[in-house]
Amino acid sequence: MATTENAKASGKTVVQLEDPAAAKFLWGDVRMSWLWLILRIYIGYQWVQAGYEKLINPAWFGSQAGTALTGFVKGALPKATGAHPDVEGWYAAFLSNFVLPHAALWSYFVTIGELLVGIGLILGIFTGIAAFFGSFMNANYLFAGTVSINPLFFVIGTWLVLAWKTAGWLGLDHWVLPALGTPWAPGKIFTDRKSPKTGS
């Protein structure tokens, strides 16, 4: 356990619980980056493949955009009935009122989203963000009553989110994260701008 310096200065005691050593090693040690590389490439390839198949399919991304998604949604809605529905009522309402009326737009979002998630994971750039949106899409497919490989992808994606600091270490994040930093700890690009210039 530890207390923050700001809390001490203000007279308040804030307790921070330390992560177990195993969690620190798994989620924050660069020696585990090889594991995240394997999982990144595997799941990233699956996302790119799924997105590319939609990109070249007119029913997803073309003259008939929205047709395939409309069929998917109409197949999900009947699953919202019965004593133990596969699709929750609130999600069925979302599909009926927000997705179906704008199926073409959502179709483009899904296609581009799958491609961007896959590319981000393969290249290891903004890995945590890419994994988060991948897991978000998996969750939506699960909410729509489609199991398939989505639970596995959701679990892997969640692990990659937890390991965001090191998951892209063997990738572009090795350079991007130190340069950009985070909202709570700006990187070199922003700190260099704030550094005062000294003259000779």
VENCORQUI-V620452 format. One line per field, one symbol per residue. ss: DSSP state (H for helix, E for strand, C for the rest). Layout:
ss=???
//
This chain:
ss=CECCHHHHHCCCCCCECCCCHHHHHHHHCHHHHHHHHHHHHHHHHHHHHHHHHHHCCCCCCCCCCCHHHHHHHHHHHHHHCCCCCCCCHHHHHHHHHHHHHHHHHHHHHHHHHHHHHHHHHHHCCCHHHHHHHHHHHHHHHHHCCCCCCHHHHHHHHHHHHHCCCCCCCCCCHHHHHHHHEECCEECHHHHHHHCCCCCC
//
